[in-house]
Amino acid sequence: MIDSGFNTDGLVLLAGILFIVGVLTTKFSSRLGVPSLVLFILVGMGMGTFIYFDNAQIAQMIGVLALVIILFEGGIQTKWSTLRPVILPSLSLATIGVLITSGVVAVAAKYILGFGWLEAILFGAIIGSTDAAAVFAVLKGQNIKPRLEATLEAESGSNDPMAVFLTVAMIEMITLPDANIYSLIGSFFVQMILGVLLGLIFGRLAVWSLNQINLDSSGLYPVFATAFALLTYGVTAMMNGSGLLAVYIAAIVIGNADIAYRHSIFRFSEGFAWMMQITMFVILGLLVFPSELFTIANVVNGIMLSMILMFVARPVAVFLSTIKMNFTRKELYFLSWAGLKGAVPIVLATFPLLAGVQGSAEMFHVVFFVVMISCLVQGSTITPLAEKFGLTGPKVSEPTHSLELISLGKADAEMLEYRMEDDAEIVGMTLLDIPFPSGTLVNAIIREDKLIPPTGNSMIKGGDFLYILAPRKHKKALTGLLQKKKSSTGEFERPYAN
């Protein structure tokens, strides 16, 4: 627990310092070539010199809550058009790939750590999955080819049920010798099915609610959306389904729907996810005492298991679980190297601690060490490796300007931000000639980081960011107009009337 010498004022001060350090850490991490989450963990370990914290249960609760927020943010940013072609390889990596990785690591743990077979399989299960928080953090803002990025993000967002199932099943097999393995397998499929179904249901319910409700403040819409993420996890978990999978699927549904205050929700979710990521990794860092982590045995064992994981287990799992799925050899090498470990293995390593499994303390420290090596070595070399293999795509520009309004309240209007594609039908037309729905007003055009004051003669170009104020009742029609592609005849249809 946290040292009782800390009072409320001290904790508030500590939180302020923590987030300031965390934000500054993200600023310098790119310059140092080190993933920010590694620095967050190091900050937590450094703070552990004057803050005593050893409550694994609180760390586990904070970790799960943070993962819900991070998965939600990652899901709403995922485009269905990019995700759809990689569903099969992602699911294969999230299930078969995790099984293979866990099995290979379990064999290594048996002989390196001297565990029994059940404890070794438990260790493999804990470390077998890729981590959504780590993958989303490292890939964000990079120009990795969309197919590879989508595969990794979908895998990391959907492999938690398999990792949790294997971990819980092994703990039950160890602590309850008469546990029925067949009932455990059945519970896994129940978790997966409930996770998918409830994720779809709550996702659609959230979309309907966001579009139907008329709140007094636009700032409440992001809070409302986040509340649905927490509700989705809570209800699904209470029904013995996979709450994390449900949150990720619900987020994909929400992110690909036409919802009110879309960009406000996205911005809020991104900031909130960063806050939870900082909190989670610092807390996990606090849970580890350097004097117990950096023993000769943990360092040697951690390095050996990390090498086996990175150069044997993960590559074997990737190559076997993606057979005949049209990946090139370089792409498979990249997918193998990009299987980052992070918060999920550390959080799962608290399960045997709380269950009192023999050797769980050693297991936790070795898992922590393996995660550190994975984040430090793999996380810092993903982008250079992608560039060397020619797996990077063109940079997609994002607006450096932002146009925001004070809450519109009951005005029943919304500000939309839209990036024009090169093949959009209105590209090359002037604002005066575009049949916008009634009451629509283009407030700003951002072109190559420059503000173009809109006039009737302003011509739309590919790559432009349009900021458009429109009545909500015309939002669907406006979106259809902006997304409409050029026809083969080159003639423009005028389905909208002012």
N, C-alpha and C positions, 0 to 999 in steps of 0.2 A: 504494500500500500504506500501512498504518498506520505512522506514524513509529516507527522502531526504538527510540526513547528510552522508549517505553512498555513497562514490564515487566508480568509477570502480575498483580502486586498492583495496579498502576495501572489495568489493564484491568478488574479486578474492581470497583475503586472507581468507575471510569467507568460500568460497567454499572449499579451501584446508583444513582448520581446520575441516569443516563439514565432509568431506570424511575420514579424518584420524580418527576422533572420531567415525564415523560410522563403519569403519573397525575394530577398537579396540573393539567396542561394540559387534560385532559378536563374537569376541574372548572370551569375558567374559560372554556372554549370556548363553552359554552351561554350564559353571561352576556354574552360579547362578540359572540354571534351569528356566530361563525366556526367552520367545521368543524374538529374537533380535528386531522385529518390535515394541514391547512395549518400549524398550529402545530408539529406534529411535524417537518415539513420545515424550518421556520424554525429549530427547535432544532438540527437537523442542520447547517444552513448556519452557524449561530452557532458550533457546536462546531468547525466547519472552520477557524476562525481560529487554533486551537491544536492541531488534529489534522490531519495530512496524510493524505488517503486518496484514491487515484485508481485503485483496482483495480476495473474495470468487471465483471470476471468474478466476483469475490466478491460484488459488489453484485447481480449477476444471480442467483447461486445463492441468496443470502438472500431476494431478491425472490420467486423461484419457490417456495421452501419456505414463506414467509409466505403466499403466495397459496393454497397447498394447505390450510393450517390455516384461513385465513379463509373459503375456499369450503366447507370441511367444516362449520365452525360455522354459516355461513349456510344450508347445505343441511339440517342437522338441525333448524333452527328453522322450516323451510318446511313448511307444512301442505299435504298433497296435495289436500285438499278446496278450498283456495284456489287452488292452482296449476293444477289440471286445466282449469278454464274458460279459462285464459289461455295455454295451451301454444302454440296457433297464432300469436297475435300476438307472443308472446315469441320463438319460433323465427324468425318472419319478420323481426323487428327484429334478431335476432342474426345473420342471414345477409344477406338482401336489404338491410336497413337499414345494416349495416356496409359493404357494397359501395357503396351510394349515397353514404354519408357520405365514405368514402375517395375516391371518384371526384371529388366536388365539391371536397374539400380539396386533392386532387392538382392540379386545374386552377389553384386559387388559389396553391398552392405553386410551380407552374411559373413563374408570372409575378411573384410577390412575392419569392421566394427566388432566382429565376434558375436553378433546377435543370433538368437534363435530364428527359425524360418518365419514364424509369424511376426516377430518384431522387425525382421529385415523387410518383409513385405509391407508392413506398416510404414517403415521409413521410405520405401519406394513409392508408396501411395501418396505420402505427404509431399514429396518432391517431384512427382510425376507430371503435374499440370503446369502449363504456362500461366502467367499472371496478367490479368486484365489491366490492373493499375500500372504495372511496369511497361506493358506493350503499348497502351494508349499514351503514356507519358513520353516514351522514347520515339514513337512514330509520329507524334503530333507535330505538324509543321514541316515534316520531311517530304521529299518528292519521290518516295518509293512508288513503283508502278501500282496502280490502283488494285489490280487483281491480287498481288501479293500482300499488300497492306490489308485489303478486305479479308483475305484468308486468315492472316494472323490475328486480326481483331475479332473476327467471328469465332475462331478457335478459342482464343483466350476468354471470350465472353460466354462461351457455352461449355467449356470443359470442367467447370467447377462441380457440376453434379457427379461426374465420374470420380473426381478426386475426393469429394466429400464422402461419397458412397464407399469407396475403397478404404478410406481412413476409418470411418465409423464401423464398417464391417470387420476390419482387422482388430480394432479395439474390443469389439464385442466378442470376437473369437478368442482373444487373449484373456479377457476378464470373465467371460461366460463360456466355459468350455462346451456346454451343451447347446450353444447357439446354432440355429439351423441356417446353413449357407443358402439353401434354396429360397427361404423366405426373405433373406437379405437381398438376393438377386431380384426377386419379385418387387421388393420395395424400391429398388433402383428404377425399374421401368415405371412404377407408379409415380415416382418423383419427377421423372422426365416428362411423362404425359401430362401430369398436373401443371408442371412448370410451363409447358407450351400452351396448353389450353387457357389457363388463368392469365398468362401473359397477354394472349390475344384478347381475352375478354376485358381485362382491365385497361389495356391499351386503347381499345375502341371506346370504352366507357370514358376514359380520360379525354379523348378527342371530342366526343360528343359534349361532355361537360364544359370543356374549355371554350367551345364555340357557342354554347347555348347560354351560359351564365354571363351576366353583365355586371361586373364588379365596379365599385366606385373608384378604384385605383388600379392603374395598369401594373403597379408593382406587386399586386397580389396574384397575378396570373402565374409567374414563375413559382411562387410559393405553393399555389394550388397544384401545379404540375408535379412539383417535388413531393407533395403530400401523397399523390397517387403512386409514386415510386415506393414510398414507405408502406403504403396500404397494400400494394401488390405483393411486396415481400412478406409482410406480416400475415396476410390471409393465406397465401400459398404455403408458407412455412407451418402455420397452424394446422393446415390440412395435410401435412407430411409430404408436400411437394417441394420442388427445388425453387426456393424463393429467389435466388440470384439469377437463375435462368429466366424466371418469369419477369423479373425486372428488366433484363436485357431485351427480351422480346417485346414487352410493353413499350419500352423506350424506342425501339425500331419502328413500331406502329405509330407512335406519337410523332417521331421525327420525320416520317415520310408522309404525314397527313397535312392537310391545309388547316392550320390552327390559328387562333387569335393570338396576337402578340408573340409570334414565333421567335423573333430575334431577341426579344427581352428574355424569353424562357431560355434560349440557347446561351445568352451571355451570363445570366444568373447561374445556370447549371455549371458552366465552365468555371466560374469563380468559386462556387460552392465546392466543386470537385477538387479544385486546388487546395482549398482550406482543409478538406477532409483527408486529402492525400498527405499534406504536411503533418496534420495531427496524427494520422495513423502511423506513418513511418517513424516519427519522433517517439511516439508511445512505444512502438515495438523496439526502438533503439534503447529506450529507458529500461525495458524489461531485461536487457542483457547487461551483465557485469563484465567489463573487459578482462578483468583478472580471471574470470571463469571461462570466457570465450577463447582467449588467445593462449591456451595451453599448448604445449608441443603436440600432444595427442590430437587435439581438435584441429590444429593447423595442418598437420600431416594428413590426417584422415579426410579433412575437408577438401584439401587440394586434390588428393587422389580421387575422391568421389566426384568432384567437380570436373576433372578431366574425363572420367568415364561418362558422366552425364553429357558433357558438351560434345565429345568426339566419338562416342560409341552409342549410348542409349538414344539420345534425341535423333541423330542421323538415321539409325536403324528404324526407329519408329516412323520418321517422315517418309523414308523410301518405301517401306512396306505398306503404310496406310494410304499412300497416294499412287499406287500402281495403276497405270493406264488412265491417269487423270490429266494428261497433256501438260505436265510441267517439264521444263527443260532441266538438264542436270544442274546448271548454274542456279536455277530457281529453287531446286530441291536443296542445294547446298545453303542457299540463303535462308530458306524456311527452317533448316536444321539449326543454323546459327542464331536465328532470331527467336528461338523458344525461350524467352526470358523467364526467370524465376523472380518472385517478388513477395508481396504481402501475403498472398494466399498460402504458400507453403509455411510461412512463419505463423500465420493464424492457425492453420491446421496442426502445426506442431504443438500448439497449446492444448489441443484435445487430449493427447495422452498424458500431458502434465496434470490436467484436471482429473483425469480418470485414474491417476496413480499407477500407470503402467511402468513396470520395472525398466530402468535405463532411459526413461523419458527425458531426464535432464540432459544427458549426453546427446540424445537424439535431437533435442531442441537446439543445442549449441552447434552441432554439426550442420543441421538444416540452415541455421542462421548464417553460418560461415559460407555454405554453398551458395546461398542466395546473394550474399555480398560479392562473391567472386563472379557469379553470373551477371549481376547488374554492372559491375565494374568492367569486366573484360568484354562480355558480349554487348552490353548496352552502349559502350563507348565506341564500338567498331561496326555497328550495324550499317550506318550510313556510308562510311568509307568502303565497306564490302559491297554494298549495293552499287556504288559508283564504279568500283573496279569490275564488277560483273556486268555492267551496263544495264542495271535493273532500275534505274531512276527515270522518271518521266519529266515532262516540262513542269516548271513551277507554276502553280495556279495562284494568281495574285489575289490578295484579299485587300479590301479597302482599309487605308490607314486613317480615313476620316470616319466619323460617326455622326449621324443625324438623329437626334433623339428629341422626343416631345415630353413636356410635362403631362401628367396623366390626363387622358381625354375624358375619363369618367364616363358620363352618360351620353357623350357626343356620338356614340355609335360609329366611330371612325377609327382607322388604324393606319400606321405608317408601315409600309412594306419596303424591304430592301431586296433587290433582285439583280443578279448578275446575268447580263445578256450573253447568250451563246452565239457563236459566229453564224450558225445556220438558222437562227430565229427569223421568222418572217418579217418582223418589223425592223430588223437591222437594215440600214440604208434609207430608212424613211425619216421624215421630219416629224416632230411632235404634232404639228398641225394636221398632218395627213393620217395619223394613227387614230383609229376609231376607239378611243378609250371609253369605258362605261361612264355614264353620267355622274358628275360630282367628283371625278378623279383629277388629281393635280400632281404633276411631276415637280417635286420641290428641289431636287438636286441631281446632277449627273457627275459621277466621279470617274475620270478617265486618266489612267496612268498616274494615279496619285494626285491629280489636279482637279479642282472643283470647276465644273463648267456650269455657269448660270443658265438655266433652261429658258429658252424662248420658243416661239412657235416654229422658227426656222432651224432649231437645233436638230442635228441628224444623229440618230442612234447608231453606234458602232459596236461590233463584237467585243466583249470584255468590259463594256461599260457597267457600272453599278448605278442602278436607278433607285432613287428614294421617292416613293409615291404615296401620297395621302389619298385614301379611298374609303368610301362608306363600306361597312362590313358586308352589307347585302350584295355588293358588287365584287367582293373579293374573289369569289370563284371565277367569275367571268373575266376579271382582270388577269388572274393567274393563267387562265386558258389562253388569253391573248398573248401574254409574254412568252409562254412556252410553245406556242404554235410554230411549227417548222415551215420553211419555204416550200411551196408547192412546185411540182415539176414544170408547170406552165409559167410560173413566175407571176401569175395573177394573184391579186390580194382579194380575199373574200371579206365582206364587211358585215359580220354577223351581229355587231353591236351598234346600237344607236345611242347618240347623245340625247 
